[in-house]
Amino acid sequence: MKKFFLITLLFPFAVLAADTDYTLVIKDHRFQPNELTVPSGKKLTLLIENQDATPEEFESHALNREKMIAAGGSVKLYIGPLDSGSYTFGGEFHEATAKGTIIVR
């Protein structure tokens, strides 16, 4: 009974944490999704997974972030809280295809 009660108490926090975690995948030198909508005024965790056989550098002047991601690797970025608006990002090594936008509402 105690375990059930504890799980019941902690469950709402797990749901809240899931609302601020987002994933971007780099595949074929493109970000998927290339447009991500997130809530304004909240801190976010952005997991970037590189499924390509080559490294990529996530770069965003708008978010003030730059991070190297090894081939087959992943990184976590902590951003925000952000004001409403659009924040562009891209891959420095494949600028023609690796582009995206975070839309904050």
DSSP file (Angstrom, degrees, kcal/mol; ACC not computed):
  #  RESIDUE AA STRUCTURE BP1 BP2  ACC     N-H-->O    O-->H-N    N-H-->O    O-->H-N    TCO  KAPPA ALPHA  PHI   PSI    X-CA   Y-CA   Z-CA
    1    1 A M     >        0   0    0      0, 0.0     4,-2.1     0, 0.0     5,-0.1   0.000 360.0 360.0 360.0 -40.2    0.0    0.0    0.0
    2    2 A K  H  >  +     0   0    0      1,-0.2     4,-2.4     2,-0.2     5,-0.2   0.893 360.0  51.5 -63.8 -39.9    2.9    2.4    0.8
    3    3 A K  H  > S+     0   0    0      2,-0.2     4,-2.7     1,-0.2     5,-0.2   0.925 109.4  49.9 -63.0 -44.6    4.5    1.8   -2.6
    4    4 A F  H  > S+     0   0    0      1,-0.2     4,-2.4     2,-0.2    -1,-0.2   0.909 111.1  49.5 -60.2 -42.6    1.3    2.6   -4.4
    5    5 A F  H  X S+     0   0    0     -4,-2.1     4,-1.9     2,-0.2    -1,-0.2   0.915 111.5  48.4 -62.9 -44.3    0.8    5.8   -2.4
    6    6 A L  H  X S+     0   0    0     -4,-2.4     4,-2.1     2,-0.2    -2,-0.2   0.914 112.0  48.7 -64.1 -44.1    4.4    6.9   -3.1
    7    7 A I  H  X S+     0   0    0     -4,-2.7     4,-2.1     1,-0.2    -1,-0.2   0.908 109.8  52.9 -62.4 -41.6    4.0    6.2   -6.9
    8    8 A T  H  < S+     0   0    0     -4,-2.4    -1,-0.2    -5,-0.2    -2,-0.2   0.879 110.4  47.8 -61.2 -38.9    0.7    8.1   -6.9
    9    9 A L  H  < S+     0   0    0     -4,-1.9     4,-0.4     1,-0.2    -1,-0.2   0.870 116.0  43.1 -69.8 -37.0    2.4   11.1   -5.3
   10   10 A L  H >X S+     0   0    0     -4,-2.1     4,-1.5     1,-0.2     3,-0.8   0.728  93.8  81.1 -83.5 -22.4    5.4   11.0   -7.7
   11   11 A F  H 3X S+     0   0    0     -4,-2.1     4,-2.0     1,-0.2     3,-0.2   0.873  86.8  55.2 -55.7 -44.8    3.4   10.4  -11.0
   12   12 A P  H 3> S+     0   0    0      0, 0.0     4,-1.9     0, 0.0    -1,-0.2   0.864 106.9  52.3 -59.5 -33.1    2.3   14.0  -11.5
   13   13 A F  H <> S+     0   0    0     -3,-0.8     4,-2.3    -4,-0.4    -2,-0.2   0.871 106.5  52.9 -69.8 -35.8    6.0   15.1  -11.4
   14   14 A A  H  X S+     0   0    0     -4,-1.5     4,-1.8    -3,-0.2    -1,-0.2   0.891 108.9  50.1 -64.2 -39.1    7.0   12.5  -14.0
   15   15 A V  H  X S+     0   0    0     -4,-2.0     4,-1.0     1,-0.2    -2,-0.2   0.908 110.6  49.3 -65.9 -41.6    4.3   13.9  -16.3
   16   16 A L  H >< S+     0   0    0     -4,-1.9     3,-0.6     1,-0.2     4,-0.4   0.898 109.0  52.3 -64.2 -40.9    5.5   17.5  -15.8
   17   17 A A  H >< S+     0   0    0     -4,-2.3     3,-1.3     1,-0.2     4,-0.2   0.880 104.3  56.9 -63.8 -37.9    9.1   16.5  -16.5
   18   18 A A  H >< S+     0   0    0     -4,-1.8     3,-0.9     1,-0.3    -1,-0.2   0.783  96.7  64.4 -65.3 -26.5    8.1   14.8  -19.8
   19   19 A D  T << S+     0   0    0     -4,-1.0    -1,-0.3    -3,-0.6    -2,-0.2   0.682 104.5  45.2 -71.2 -16.9    6.5   18.1  -21.0
   20   20 A T  T <  S+     0   0    0     -3,-1.3    25,-3.0    -4,-0.4     2,-0.5   0.310  92.4  92.3-111.3   8.2    9.9   19.8  -21.0
   21   21 A D  E <   +a   45   0A   0     -3,-0.9     2,-0.3    -4,-0.2    25,-0.2  -0.906  50.8 175.4-105.8 127.3   12.0   17.1  -22.7
   22   22 A Y  E     -a   46   0A   0     23,-2.9    25,-3.2    -2,-0.5     2,-0.4  -0.953  16.0-148.2-131.8 149.8   12.3   17.3  -26.5
   23   23 A T  E     -a   47   0A   0     -2,-0.3     2,-0.4    23,-0.2    25,-0.2  -0.967   8.3-172.0-124.0 133.7   14.3   15.2  -29.0
   24   24 A L  E     -a   48   0A   0     23,-2.9    25,-2.8    -2,-0.4     2,-0.4  -0.967  12.2-156.3-115.9 139.1   15.9   16.2  -32.3
   25   25 A V  E     -aB  49  32A   0      7,-2.4     7,-2.6    -2,-0.4     2,-0.6  -0.951   6.7-149.2-116.4 135.1   17.4   13.5  -34.6
   26   26 A I  E     +aB  50  31A   0     23,-3.3    25,-2.8    -2,-0.4    26,-0.4  -0.922  32.4 156.6-100.9 118.2   20.1   14.2  -37.2
   27   27 A K  E >   + B   0  30A   0      3,-2.4     3,-0.8    -2,-0.6    -2,-0.1  -0.988  66.4   1.0-144.6 132.3   19.6   11.7  -40.1
   28   28 A D  T 3  S-     0   0    0     -2,-0.3     3,-0.1     1,-0.2    -1,-0.1   0.855 129.6 -61.9  56.3  36.7   20.8   12.1  -43.7
   29   29 A H  T 3  S+     0   0    0      1,-0.2     2,-0.3    25,-0.1    -1,-0.2   0.807 116.6 107.8  59.9  34.3   22.3   15.5  -42.6
   30   30 A R  E <  S-B   27   0A   0     -3,-0.8    -3,-2.4    68,-0.2     2,-0.4  -0.981  70.2-119.7-136.3 148.4   18.9   16.9  -41.7
   31   31 A F  E     -B   26   0A   0     68,-0.4    -5,-0.2    66,-0.4    68,-0.1  -0.738  31.5-128.2 -87.1 135.7   17.2   17.6  -38.4
   32   32 A Q  E    S+B   25   0A   0     -7,-2.6    -7,-2.4    -2,-0.4     2,-0.1  -0.985  97.7  23.4-128.6 119.8   14.0   15.7  -37.7
   33   33 A P  S    S-     0   0    0      0, 0.0    -1,-0.3     0, 0.0     3,-0.1   0.649  78.0-166.5 -73.6 158.8   11.7   17.4  -36.9
   34   34 A N  S    S+     0   0    0      1,-0.2    67,-2.2    -2,-0.1     2,-0.4   0.540  79.8  47.0 -88.1  -5.7   13.0   20.5  -38.5
   35   35 A E  E     -d  101   0B   0     65,-0.2     2,-0.4    67,-0.0    67,-0.2  -0.983  68.7-176.5-136.5 125.4   10.4   22.5  -36.6
   36   36 A L  E     -d  102   0B   0     65,-2.4    67,-3.1    -2,-0.4     2,-0.5  -0.983  11.9-153.6-125.8 126.1    9.8   22.1  -32.9
   37   37 A T  E     +d  103   0B   0     -2,-0.4    67,-0.2    65,-0.2    65,-0.0  -0.883  22.1 170.8-103.8 127.6    7.1   23.9  -31.0
   38   38 A V  E     -d  104   0B   0     65,-2.8    67,-2.3    -2,-0.5     2,-0.2  -0.883  35.5 -96.3-131.8 160.4    7.7   24.4  -27.3
   39   39 A P    >   -     0   0    0      0, 0.0     3,-0.7     0, 0.0    43,-0.3  -0.497  39.0-117.9 -78.1 146.9    6.0   26.4  -24.5
   40   40 A S  T 3  S+     0   0    0      1,-0.2    43,-0.2    -2,-0.2     3,-0.1  -0.441  90.7  28.2 -77.8 156.5    7.3   29.8  -23.5
   41   41 A G  T 3  S+     0   0    0     41,-2.8     2,-0.4     1,-0.2    -1,-0.2   0.599  95.7 108.5  74.2  12.8    8.6   30.6  -20.1
   42   42 A K    <   -     0   0    0     -3,-0.7    40,-0.6    40,-0.2     2,-0.3  -0.935  69.9-118.5-123.8 146.4    9.8   27.0  -19.3
   43   43 A K        -     0   0    0     -2,-0.4     2,-0.3    37,-0.2    37,-0.2  -0.617  38.3-158.5 -76.0 140.6   13.3   25.5  -19.0
   44   44 A L  E     - C   0  79A   0     35,-3.4    35,-2.3    -2,-0.3     2,-0.5  -0.904  19.2-145.4-125.9 149.3   13.7   22.7  -21.6
   45   45 A T  E     -aC  21  78A   0    -25,-3.0   -23,-2.9    -2,-0.3     2,-0.6  -0.975  18.5-165.4-109.8 124.3   16.0   19.7  -22.1
   46   46 A L  E     -aC  22  77A   0     31,-3.3    31,-2.5    -2,-0.5     2,-0.5  -0.938   2.0-162.7-114.6 111.6   16.8   19.1  -25.8
   47   47 A L  E     -aC  23  76A   0    -25,-3.2   -23,-2.9    -2,-0.6     2,-0.6  -0.830   5.9-164.8 -92.4 125.2   18.3   15.7  -26.6
   48   48 A I  E     -aC  24  75A   0     27,-2.9    27,-1.9    -2,-0.5     2,-0.5  -0.957   2.3-167.2-115.1 118.4   20.0   15.7  -30.0
   49   49 A E  E     -aC  25  74A   0    -25,-2.8   -23,-3.3    -2,-0.6     2,-0.8  -0.913   9.2-152.3-107.8 125.0   20.8   12.3  -31.4
   50   50 A N  E     +a   26   0A   0     23,-3.2    22,-0.8    -2,-0.5   -23,-0.2  -0.851  19.1 172.1 -99.2 106.4   23.1   12.0  -34.4
   51   51 A Q        +     0   0    0    -25,-2.8   -24,-0.2    -2,-0.8    -1,-0.1   0.402  48.8 102.3 -92.6   1.5   22.2    8.9  -36.4
   52   52 A D  S    S-     0   0    0    -26,-0.4    20,-0.9     2,-0.2    21,-0.1  -0.374  79.8-123.0 -80.9 164.4   24.6    9.8  -39.2
   53   53 A A  S    S+     0   0    0     18,-0.2    18,-0.2    -2,-0.1    -1,-0.1   0.374  94.5  61.9 -86.4   3.0   28.1    8.3  -39.8
   54   54 A T  S    S-     0   0    0     16,-0.1    18,-0.3     1,-0.0    -2,-0.2  -0.916  90.6-103.7-126.6 154.0   29.7   11.7  -39.6
   55   55 A P        -     0   0    0      0, 0.0     2,-0.3     0, 0.0    15,-0.2  -0.288  32.7-162.9 -71.1 162.4   29.9   14.3  -36.8
   56   56 A E  E     -E   69   0B   0     13,-2.2    13,-3.3    -4,-0.1     2,-0.6  -0.983  14.3-137.3-142.2 151.9   27.7   17.4  -36.8
   57   57 A E  E     -E   68   0B   0     -2,-0.3    35,-2.5    11,-0.2     2,-0.3  -0.941  15.6-144.7-114.8 112.5   27.9   20.6  -34.9
   58   58 A F  E     -EF  67  91B   0      9,-2.6     9,-2.6    -2,-0.6     2,-0.4  -0.591  27.6-179.9 -70.7 129.2   24.6   22.0  -33.6
   59   59 A E  E     +EF  66  90B   0     31,-2.6    31,-2.1    -2,-0.3     2,-0.3  -0.994  17.0 163.5-140.0 131.8   24.8   25.7  -33.8
   60   60 A S  E  >> -E   65   0B   0      5,-2.8     5,-2.4    -2,-0.4     4,-0.7  -0.855  15.6-177.1-148.3 109.8   22.3   28.4  -32.8
   61   61 A H  T  45S+     0   0    0     -2,-0.3     3,-0.3     3,-0.2    -1,-0.1   0.867  91.3  58.1 -69.2 -35.5   23.2   32.0  -32.4
   62   62 A A  T  45S+     0   0    0     26,-0.5    -1,-0.2     1,-0.2    27,-0.1   0.852 115.5  34.5 -62.8 -35.1   19.5   32.7  -31.4
   63   63 A L  T  45S-     0   0    0     25,-0.4    -1,-0.2     2,-0.2    -2,-0.2   0.486 106.8-126.0 -96.3  -5.3   19.8   30.2  -28.5
   64   64 A N  T  <5 +     0   0    0     -4,-0.7     2,-0.4    -3,-0.3    -3,-0.2   0.924  66.6 129.8  58.6  47.1   23.5   31.0  -27.8
   65   65 A R  E   < +E   60   0B   0     -5,-2.4    -5,-2.8     2,-0.0     2,-0.3  -0.984  31.1 170.4-134.9 143.4   24.4   27.3  -28.1
   66   66 A E  E     +E   59   0B   0     -2,-0.4     2,-0.3    -7,-0.2    -7,-0.2  -0.923  13.7 165.2-150.2 123.5   27.1   25.4  -30.0
   67   67 A K  E     -E   58   0B   0     -9,-2.6    -9,-2.6    -2,-0.3     2,-0.3  -0.980  31.0-132.5-149.9 130.3   27.8   21.8  -29.4
   68   68 A M  E     -E   57   0B   0     -2,-0.3     2,-0.5   -11,-0.2   -11,-0.2  -0.625  19.9-163.1 -79.5 136.4   29.7   19.0  -31.3
   69   69 A I  E     -E   56   0B   0    -13,-3.3   -13,-2.2    -2,-0.3     3,-0.1  -0.972  14.9-134.9-124.9 115.8   27.8   15.7  -31.7
   70   70 A A    >   -     0   0    0     -2,-0.5     3,-2.4   -15,-0.2   -20,-0.2  -0.186  38.3 -81.8 -64.6 157.2   29.9   12.7  -32.6
   71   71 A A  T 3  S+     0   0    0      1,-0.3   -18,-0.2   -18,-0.2    -1,-0.2  -0.434 120.9   6.5 -58.5 128.4   28.7   10.2  -35.3
   72   72 A G  T 3  S+     0   0    0    -20,-0.9    -1,-0.3   -22,-0.8   -21,-0.1   0.548 114.6 113.0  72.6   6.7   26.2    7.9  -33.6
   73   73 A G    <   -     0   0    0     -3,-2.4   -23,-3.2   -21,-0.1     2,-0.3  -0.363  51.0-149.3-103.2-177.8   26.3   10.0  -30.5
   74   74 A S  E     -C   49   0A   0    -25,-0.2     2,-0.3    -2,-0.1   -25,-0.2  -0.983   5.6-165.6-149.2 157.7   24.0   12.3  -28.6
   75   75 A V  E     -C   48   0A   0    -27,-1.9   -27,-2.9    -2,-0.3     2,-0.5  -0.969  15.6-134.6-140.4 156.4   24.1   15.3  -26.4
   76   76 A K  E     -C   47   0A   0     -2,-0.3     2,-0.4   -29,-0.2   -29,-0.2  -0.951  17.5-167.0-111.9 134.1   21.7   17.1  -24.0
   77   77 A L  E     -C   46   0A   0    -31,-2.5   -31,-3.3    -2,-0.5     2,-0.6  -0.961   9.9-150.2-117.3 138.7   21.3   20.8  -24.1
   78   78 A Y  E     +C   45   0A   0     -2,-0.4     2,-0.3   -33,-0.2   -33,-0.2  -0.943  28.4 167.8-108.7 121.0   19.5   22.8  -21.4
   79   79 A I  E     -C   44   0A   0    -35,-2.3   -35,-3.4    -2,-0.6     3,-0.2  -0.887  18.0 -32.8-132.0 160.5   17.8   25.9  -22.7
   80   80 A G        -     0   0    0      1,-0.3   -37,-0.2    -2,-0.3     2,-0.2  -0.278  28.3-133.3  94.7-177.8   15.4   28.5  -21.6
   81   81 A P        -     0   0    0      0, 0.0     2,-0.3     0, 0.0    -1,-0.3   0.470  64.2-165.6 -66.9 145.5   13.2   29.8  -20.3
   82   82 A L        -     0   0    0    -40,-0.6   -41,-2.8   -43,-0.3   -40,-0.2  -0.795  16.9-126.6-109.2 146.7   12.5   31.3  -23.7
   83   83 A D        -     0   0    0     -2,-0.3    21,-0.1   -43,-0.2   -41,-0.0  -0.492  48.7 -79.0 -80.0 159.3   10.3   34.2  -24.7
   84   84 A S  S    S+     0   0    0     -2,-0.2     2,-0.3    21,-0.1    21,-0.2  -0.295  88.8  75.5 -58.0 142.2    7.7   33.7  -27.5
   85   85 A G  E    S- G   0 104B   0     19,-2.1    19,-3.4    -3,-0.1     2,-0.4  -0.938  80.9 -58.9 148.4-169.3    9.2   33.7  -30.9
   86   86 A S  E     - G   0 103B   0     -2,-0.3     2,-0.5    17,-0.2    17,-0.2  -0.929  35.5-169.3-114.8 136.2   11.3   31.7  -33.4
   87   87 A Y  E     - G   0 102B   0     15,-2.5    15,-3.0    -2,-0.4     2,-0.2  -0.969  13.4-150.3-127.3 112.9   14.8   30.5  -32.8
   88   88 A T  E     + G   0 101B   0     -2,-0.5   -26,-0.5    13,-0.2   -25,-0.4  -0.480  17.5 175.0 -85.1 154.0   16.8   29.1  -35.7
   89   89 A F  E     + G   0 100B   0     11,-2.4    11,-2.2    -2,-0.2     2,-0.3  -0.949   0.7 172.1-147.3 165.6   19.4   26.4  -35.5
   90   90 A G  E     -FG  59  99B   0    -31,-2.1   -31,-2.6    -2,-0.3     2,-0.6  -0.977  37.6 -94.6-163.5 174.8   21.5   24.4  -37.9
   91   91 A G  E >   -F   58   0B   0      7,-2.6     3,-0.6     3,-0.3     7,-0.2  -0.914  26.1-152.7-102.2 121.6   24.4   22.0  -38.5
   92   92 A E  G >  S+     0   0    0    -35,-2.5     3,-0.6    -2,-0.6    -1,-0.1   0.819  93.9  50.4 -65.6 -31.1   27.6   23.8  -39.2
   93   93 A F  G 3  S+     0   0    0      1,-0.2    -1,-0.2   -36,-0.2     3,-0.1   0.690 122.9  29.6 -82.8 -17.9   29.1   20.9  -41.2
   94   94 A H  G X> S+     0   0    0     -3,-0.6     4,-3.1   -37,-0.2     3,-1.1  -0.467  70.6 159.1-137.1  61.9   26.0   20.6  -43.5
   95   95 A E  T <4  +     0   0    0     -3,-0.6    -1,-0.1     1,-0.3    -2,-0.1   0.772  68.8  61.1 -60.8 -29.1   24.6   24.1  -43.6
   96   96 A A  T 34 S+     0   0    0      1,-0.1    -1,-0.3    -3,-0.1     3,-0.1   0.821 124.0  13.9 -70.0 -30.1   22.6   23.5  -46.8
   97   97 A T  T <4 S+     0   0    0     -3,-1.1     2,-1.6    -6,-0.1   -66,-0.4   0.723 106.8  79.5-117.0 -31.5   20.4   20.7  -45.4
   98   98 A A     <  +     0   0    0     -4,-3.1    -7,-2.6    -7,-0.2     2,-0.3  -0.600  65.7 130.6 -88.1  84.7   20.7   20.7  -41.6
   99   99 A K  E     + G   0  90B   0     -2,-1.6   -68,-0.4    -9,-0.2     2,-0.3  -0.947  22.2 153.6-134.0 152.6   18.4   23.5  -40.6
  100  100 A G  E     - G   0  89B   0    -11,-2.2   -11,-2.4    -2,-0.3     2,-0.4  -0.988  26.3-134.7-167.5 174.3   15.6   24.0  -38.2
  101  101 A T  E     -dG  35  88B   0    -67,-2.2   -65,-2.4    -2,-0.3     2,-0.6  -1.000   7.3-148.4-141.5 137.4   13.5   26.3  -36.0
  102  102 A I  E     -dG  36  87B   0    -15,-3.0   -15,-2.5    -2,-0.4     2,-0.6  -0.949  19.2-157.3-102.3 122.3   12.2   26.2  -32.5
  103  103 A I  E     -dG  37  86B   0    -67,-3.1   -65,-2.8    -2,-0.6     2,-0.5  -0.890   4.4-159.7-103.1 123.1    8.9   28.0  -32.2
  104  104 A V  E      dG  38  85B   0    -19,-3.4   -19,-2.1    -2,-0.6   -67,-0.1  -0.905 360.0 360.0-109.5 125.0    8.1   29.2  -28.8
  105  105 A R              0   0    0    -67,-2.3    -1,-0.1    -2,-0.5   -21,-0.1   0.329 360.0 360.0-125.2 360.0    4.5   30.0  -27.9
